[in-house]
Structure formats: C-alpha cells, structure tokens
Amino acid sequence: MLKTTTETLSSHLNGIAIADLPQSFQDAVDITRRLGIRYLWIDSLCIIQDCKKDWDSEAQRMAEIYESSHVTIAATDSLNGDGGCYRRPTKELNHDAI
C-alpha cells in the first residue's frame, strides 16, 4: 500500500503520479474529479505514517476532517487498496456453451 513516510514525504509533496496509486485511490481521484471536488484526503497519504508527532496531531483533527467533508468514499467491497471503488464486470458467460 502506498503511504507517506518520513522517507517519502519530500517526493510526495512534489506530487504523486496517479498511475502509481493503488486502484482504490485512483478511483477516489476519479470520483472527486467527477463531482468537481478539489481536495481529497487519504489518511495513508496525508498523515506521515511513521511519525508519532504527525499521527498525534492529525488524529486530533480526524473528526473535524470527516465532519467537514462533502463526501466520504469507502471501497467496502474491496479486499485491499488494489480492489478499487467500482464494481467491474466479471467475464461474460457464454450462454450457448453448456
């Protein structure tokens, strides 16, 4: 799972290519763009994961962050970050072959 750490912070501040994001994050970017929402909060990218000071600071703000959001995206049907937010069609069955 892609995350921000003290080691990756400076490169993440310069930007993260969408293609480098797991599918669920890519879908979240797509959803927010389609809705015309300018900002997207993803905990594992917005909180420095290996910095206790940042975790303590941001954890205190979590209720405010989610309370003030326009929408909360949850990829509840996904087993992990690669599963995506959208249901993708399964391979079509050949109804003639039985």
Backbone as a chain_set.jsonl record, in Angstrom:
{"seq": "MLKTTTETLSSHLNGIAIADLPQSFQDAVDITRRLGIRYLWIDSLCIIQDCKKDWDSEAQRMAEIYESSHVTIAATDSLNGDGGCYRRPTKELNHDAI", "coords": {"N": [[0.849, -1.18, 0.0], [0.592, 2.155, -0.875], [2.017, 4.781, 0.923], [2.608, 7.704, 2.937], [5.66, 8.41, 4.352], [8.368, 9.377, 6.562], [10.508, 9.107, 4.913], [9.419, 9.204, 2.302], [8.122, 11.613, 2.197], [9.111, 14.159, 1.108], [9.215, 13.647, -1.67], [6.513, 13.02, -2.125], [5.325, 15.466, -1.548], [5.984, 16.861, -3.796], [4.363, 15.717, -5.626], [2.336, 12.958, -6.684], [2.189, 10.489, -9.026], [-0.777, 9.571, -10.66], [-0.944, 7.048, -11.796], [0.748, 5.624, -10.162], [-0.673, 5.145, -7.912], [-2.632, 2.909, -5.827], [-5.454, 0.997, -7.074], [-7.911, 1.628, -5.726], [-7.365, 4.194, -4.71], [-6.903, 5.561, -7.102], [-9.463, 5.39, -8.185], [-10.84, 6.893, -6.281], [-9.76, 9.422, -6.773], [-10.8, 9.775, -9.349], [-13.567, 9.802, -8.757], [-13.798, 12.113, -7.087], [-12.99, 14.079, -8.893], [-15.002, 13.854, -10.866], [-17.147, 14.731, -9.365], [-16.471, 17.318, -9.047], [-14.951, 18.134, -6.925], [-12.321, 19.629, -5.241], [-10.315, 18.84, -3.41], [-8.844, 15.952, -1.887], [-8.755, 13.724, 0.743], [-6.722, 11.26, 1.877], [-6.018, 9.085, 4.281], [-3.613, 7.496, 4.579], [-1.896, 8.791, 2.893], [-1.965, 11.457, 3.602], [-1.249, 11.655, 6.25], [1.749, 11.356, 7.957], [3.018, 8.308, 8.144], [4.951, 7.022, 9.763], [5.512, 8.743, 11.812], [5.102, 9.688, 14.94], [4.466, 12.159, 16.12], [3.159, 13.546, 14.013], [0.992, 11.794, 13.601], [-0.302, 11.973, 16.118], [-1.029, 14.683, 16.091], [-2.661, 14.879, 13.75], [-4.614, 12.937, 14.284], [-6.126, 14.111, 16.254], [-7.569, 15.88, 14.762], [-9.197, 14.394, 13.133], [-12.023, 13.887, 13.424], [-13.06, 16.425, 12.804], [-12.112, 16.704, 10.186], [-13.483, 14.637, 8.768], [-16.101, 15.316, 9.406], [-16.381, 17.732, 8.122], [-16.273, 17.061, 5.5], [-17.324, 16.81, 2.044], [-18.133, 14.469, 0.94], [-17.766, 11.038, 1.786], [-15.742, 8.482, 0.767], [-15.867, 5.052, 0.526], [-14.381, 2.067, -0.081], [-15.866, -0.46, 0.233], [-16.351, -2.973, -0.789], [-14.011, -3.963, -1.547], [-11.141, -5.975, -1.132], [-8.64, -5.013, -0.54], [-6.402, -2.185, -1.046], [-6.015, -2.358, -3.763], [-8.316, -3.221, -4.935], [-10.227, -1.396, -5.811], [-12.884, 1.067, -6.21], [-15.074, 0.849, -7.818], [-17.433, -1.498, -9.027], [-16.425, -3.981, -11.12], [-17.229, -5.468, -14.221], [-17.622, -8.984, -14.333], [-16.09, -11.675, -16.163], [-17.844, -12.314, -19.096], [-20.341, -14.784, -19.423], [-20.573, -17.548, -21.619], [-23.45, -18.228, -22.898], [-24.297, -20.093, -24.724], [-22.731, -22.287, -24.486], [-23.046, -25.068, -22.807]], "CA": [[0.0, 0.0, 0.0], [1.327, 3.405, -0.942], [1.801, 5.615, 2.102], [3.602, 8.74, 3.177], [6.546, 8.185, 5.498], [9.39, 10.424, 6.614], [11.379, 8.886, 3.752], [8.746, 9.549, 1.043], [7.411, 12.886, 2.341], [9.524, 15.213, 0.171], [8.78, 13.315, -3.035], [5.046, 13.125, -2.174], [4.966, 16.883, -1.592], [6.159, 17.289, -5.188], [3.296, 15.112, -6.407], [2.301, 11.506, -6.844], [1.536, 10.156, -10.297], [-1.991, 8.777, -10.46], [-0.649, 5.662, -12.18], [1.468, 4.991, -9.053], [-1.617, 4.91, -6.815], [-3.422, 1.679, -5.917], [-6.699, 1.197, -7.811], [-8.924, 2.323, -4.914], [-7.0, 5.604, -4.657], [-7.162, 6.095, -8.443], [-10.922, 5.541, -8.308], [-11.235, 8.019, -5.424], [-9.404, 10.617, -7.536], [-11.795, 9.871, -10.414], [-14.855, 10.188, -8.157], [-13.764, 13.509, -6.649], [-12.953, 14.924, -10.095], [-16.34, 13.836, -11.479], [-18.03, 15.525, -8.51], [-15.991, 18.701, -9.026], [-14.356, 18.403, -5.612], [-10.918, 19.99, -5.481], [-9.376, 18.204, -2.492], [-9.1, 14.567, -1.498], [-7.992, 13.314, 1.919], [-6.494, 9.828, 2.033], [-5.243, 9.019, 5.532], [-2.262, 6.937, 4.442], [-1.064, 9.73, 2.151], [-1.989, 12.772, 4.232], [-0.628, 11.557, 7.574], [3.055, 10.697, 7.878], [2.701, 7.048, 8.822], [5.954, 6.596, 10.743], [5.831, 9.91, 12.647], [4.146, 9.738, 16.044], [4.04, 13.545, 16.303], [2.164, 13.846, 12.98], [-0.186, 10.979, 13.905], [-0.992, 12.569, 17.276], [-1.604, 15.949, 15.655], [-3.744, 14.652, 12.783], [-5.677, 12.143, 14.924], [-6.986, 15.057, 16.976], [-8.372, 16.602, 13.779], [-9.928, 13.471, 12.25], [-13.474, 14.122, 13.478], [-13.305, 17.665, 12.062], [-11.861, 16.452, 8.761], [-14.583, 13.855, 8.199], [-17.347, 16.065, 9.593], [-16.407, 18.83, 7.155], [-16.134, 16.565, 4.127], [-18.502, 16.827, 1.175], [-18.498, 13.079, 0.72], [-16.788, 10.066, 2.252], [-15.673, 7.359, -0.172], [-15.434, 3.824, 1.187], [-14.331, 0.935, -1.01], [-16.235, -1.534, 1.159], [-16.41, -4.268, -1.468], [-12.642, -4.266, -1.946], [-10.367, -6.688, -0.118], [-7.472, -4.2, -0.209], [-6.316, -0.956, -1.821], [-5.963, -2.629, -5.192], [-9.615, -3.694, -5.399], [-10.981, -0.332, -6.464], [-14.176, 1.523, -5.675], [-16.138, 0.489, -8.743], [-17.591, -2.911, -9.357], [-16.057, -4.228, -12.505], [-17.949, -6.649, -14.717], [-16.89, -10.245, -14.406], [-16.024, -12.211, -17.513], [-19.166, -12.726, -19.563], [-20.533, -16.211, -19.642], [-21.057, -17.959, -22.936], [-24.697, -18.93, -22.605], [-24.503, -21.157, -25.705], [-21.889, -23.44, -24.126], [-23.483, -25.719, -21.56]], "C": [[0.891, 1.239, 0.0], [0.996, 4.241, 0.286], [2.899, 6.652, 2.198], [4.356, 8.401, 4.455], [7.553, 9.331, 5.528], [10.316, 10.312, 5.402], [10.74, 9.353, 2.443], [8.106, 10.936, 1.056], [7.813, 13.91, 1.288], [9.102, 14.893, -1.264], [7.262, 13.408, -3.162], [4.591, 14.578, -2.214], [5.126, 17.46, -2.996], [5.105, 16.698, -6.106], [3.448, 13.607, -6.492], [1.559, 11.228, -8.15], [0.326, 9.264, -10.031], [-1.735, 7.314, -10.785], [0.092, 4.905, -11.073], [0.556, 4.656, -7.872], [-2.279, 3.544, -6.956], [-4.781, 1.999, -6.544], [-7.757, 1.94, -6.997], [-8.64, 3.818, -4.821], [-7.238, 6.259, -6.02], [-8.654, 6.339, -8.64], [-11.417, 6.705, -7.464], [-10.898, 9.344, -6.102], [-10.44, 10.835, -8.639], [-13.138, 10.36, -9.865], [-14.851, 11.662, -7.768], [-13.714, 14.46, -7.852], [-14.324, 14.993, -10.759], [-17.335, 14.674, -10.685], [-17.617, 16.996, -8.456], [-15.404, 19.101, -7.682], [-12.856, 18.561, -5.798], [-9.927, 19.205, -4.627], [-9.823, 16.797, -2.124], [-8.185, 14.226, -0.327], [-7.922, 11.793, 1.927], [-5.537, 9.683, 3.206], [-3.806, 8.574, 5.315], [-1.332, 7.832, 3.625], [-0.945, 11.076, 2.852], [-1.395, 12.797, 5.638], [0.688, 10.811, 7.409], [2.986, 9.457, 8.768], [3.708, 6.609, 9.879], [6.4, 7.75, 11.648], [4.76, 10.059, 13.725], [3.602, 11.156, 16.248], [2.963, 13.92, 15.281], [0.875, 13.067, 13.23], [-0.986, 11.591, 15.039], [-1.691, 13.865, 16.889], [-2.81, 15.736, 14.748], [-4.895, 13.854, 13.383], [-6.639, 13.045, 15.676], [-7.937, 15.786, 16.031], [-9.283, 15.703, 12.947], [-11.44, 13.7, 12.262], [-13.846, 15.365, 12.678], [-13.133, 17.449, 10.558], [-13.038, 15.707, 8.138], [-15.92, 14.574, 8.327], [-17.495, 17.16, 8.541], [-16.343, 18.358, 5.702], [-17.45, 16.694, 3.356], [-19.043, 15.417, 1.006], [-17.389, 12.205, 1.301], [-16.871, 8.856, 1.324], [-15.141, 6.152, 0.59], [-15.507, 2.682, 0.184], [-14.635, -0.337, -0.228], [-16.295, -2.917, 0.516], [-15.024, -4.749, -1.899], [-11.901, -4.962, -0.808], [-9.143, -5.908, 0.327], [-7.465, -2.97, -1.119], [-6.275, -1.146, -3.32], [-7.319, -3.015, -5.776], [-10.456, -2.66, -6.1], [-12.3, -0.023, -5.777], [-15.344, 1.093, -6.545], [-16.226, -1.026, -8.876], [-17.284, -3.071, -10.828], [-16.749, -5.488, -12.987], [-17.049, -7.879, -14.719], [-16.922, -10.733, -15.846], [-17.417, -12.719, -17.911], [-19.216, -14.227, -19.791], [-21.006, -16.46, -21.069], [-22.288, -18.817, -22.693], [-24.985, -20.068, -23.577], [-23.741, -22.431, -25.325], [-22.333, -23.981, -22.787], [-23.197, -27.192, -21.637]], "O": [[1.83, 1.342, 0.79], [-0.171, 4.39, 0.645], [3.976, 6.5, 1.621], [3.758, 8.139, 5.499], [7.582, 10.16, 4.618], [10.845, 11.317, 4.926], [11.443, 9.847, 1.561], [7.6, 11.389, 0.029], [6.942, 14.481, 0.632], [8.674, 15.788, -1.993], [6.764, 13.834, -4.204], [3.581, 14.893, -2.844], [4.47, 18.442, -3.342], [4.966, 17.134, -7.249], [4.548, 13.064, -6.384], [0.432, 11.684, -8.343], [0.412, 8.309, -9.259], [-2.263, 6.431, -10.108], [0.067, 3.674, -11.047], [0.968, 3.964, -6.942], [-2.471, 3.064, -8.073], [-5.207, 3.154, -6.54], [-8.439, 2.808, -7.541], [-9.568, 4.626, -4.849], [-7.722, 7.389, -6.086], [-9.06, 7.362, -9.19], [-12.319, 7.431, -7.883], [-11.675, 10.295, -6.014], [-10.904, 11.957, -8.841], [-13.768, 11.238, -10.454], [-15.796, 12.386, -8.083], [-14.329, 15.526, -7.825], [-14.762, 16.068, -11.169], [-18.255, 15.259, -11.255], [-18.329, 17.823, -7.887], [-15.368, 20.284, -7.344], [-12.205, 17.731, -6.431], [-8.812, 18.932, -5.073], [-11.015, 16.498, -2.06], [-6.973, 14.422, -0.407], [-8.951, 11.12, 1.979], [-4.384, 10.108, 3.133], [-2.879, 9.209, 5.815], [-0.114, 7.655, 3.659], [0.068, 11.761, 2.71], [-1.073, 13.868, 6.153], [0.729, 9.749, 6.787], [2.905, 9.56, 9.992], [3.342, 5.886, 10.806], [7.51, 7.743, 12.181], [3.646, 10.504, 13.447], [2.414, 11.332, 16.519], [1.963, 14.543, 15.638], [-0.217, 13.616, 13.087], [-2.207, 11.719, 14.943], [-2.82, 14.115, 17.312], [-3.861, 16.343, 14.954], [-6.049, 14.081, 13.017], [-7.838, 12.77, 15.73], [-8.994, 16.256, 16.453], [-10.064, 16.202, 12.136], [-12.068, 13.704, 11.203], [-14.841, 15.359, 11.952], [-13.92, 17.955, 9.758], [-13.536, 16.11, 7.086], [-16.778, 14.452, 7.452], [-18.608, 17.477, 8.12], [-16.358, 19.175, 4.781], [-18.535, 16.688, 3.938], [-20.253, 15.203, 0.937], [-16.219, 12.59, 1.305], [-17.943, 8.283, 1.126], [-14.089, 6.225, 1.225], [-16.579, 2.371, -0.336], [-13.764, -1.188, -0.049], [-16.29, -3.926, 1.222], [-14.882, -5.797, -2.529], [-12.029, -4.569, 0.352], [-8.652, -6.105, 1.438], [-8.412, -2.744, -1.873], [-6.479, -0.193, -4.072], [-7.454, -3.124, -6.994], [-11.318, -3.008, -6.907], [-12.759, -0.748, -4.895], [-16.473, 0.985, -6.068], [-15.218, -1.731, -8.84], [-17.833, -2.363, -11.672], [-16.846, -6.469, -12.249], [-15.87, -7.808, -15.065], [-17.71, -10.241, -16.653], [-18.07, -13.448, -17.165], [-18.269, -14.842, -20.281], [-21.751, -15.664, -21.639], [-22.181, -19.988, -22.329], [-25.825, -20.921, -23.293], [-24.073, -23.521, -25.791], [-22.023, -23.403, -21.744], [-23.486, -27.927, -20.693]]}, "num_chains": 1, "name": "protein.A"}
